[in-house]
Amino acid sequence: MRLIRPALRSTAPKPSASRATLDHTRYVELARDAWAPRQRLETAAADAQKADASVAAAKATLASAQQQIEVLSAQRKEAGAKLGQANATLDQARVRSRQDRGQGADGRRDPQGQCAAR
């Protein structure tokens, strides 16, 4: 199942912009033939501009979110690599500690105080 992140969810500016553009086009025709008042044409033009701005803002938000995902993905990979390195360092420290105490890799003490050969 694919999850949709809230930051990427659309508020549907594109259909709204299409409707506003179509309204504007229709009112241009109606106003030209004097079937619609000039004020309604201006309102339709303003609505179309607002809708276009909304689409541009939504696209910018999406692009920003996608870039953030890439950054977070890279940071996650880096953290995973650091974790692997830290685990390897810890394992190495455990082996050295056993050697310093005269124990073999299995944790048992060698009777002569030496590390048991592998």
Phi, psi and omega in degrees: 000131181266129181267142176259123179284141182304323182294337183263353182292135182272146173261022176059052177287332185293311177298324178296320179293320179298315179297317181295320178295317178296318177300316181298313179301316179297316181289333174299313179296314182294320180291324179298322180268009178066025177270344180229145179291151181301324180299320179293323176297316180294322177296317179296321178296317180295320178298319179296319179294319178297319180295319178297319178295323178296319178297316179298319179294319179296320177296319178295319178296317179298314180299318179297316180295320179295321177294321178297321177298317179297318179297313181296324178296316178295319179295323179295317178298317179297317179296321177297319178294319178294323178296316178299319179294318180295320178295320178295319178296319178296315178300318180295321179294323178296317179296315180297322179296318178296320179295319180295330180268004178077029179250153177280179181297335180275359177091357180270144181283136176281134183303328179271003181082005179260160176289137178292140178289147181278000000 
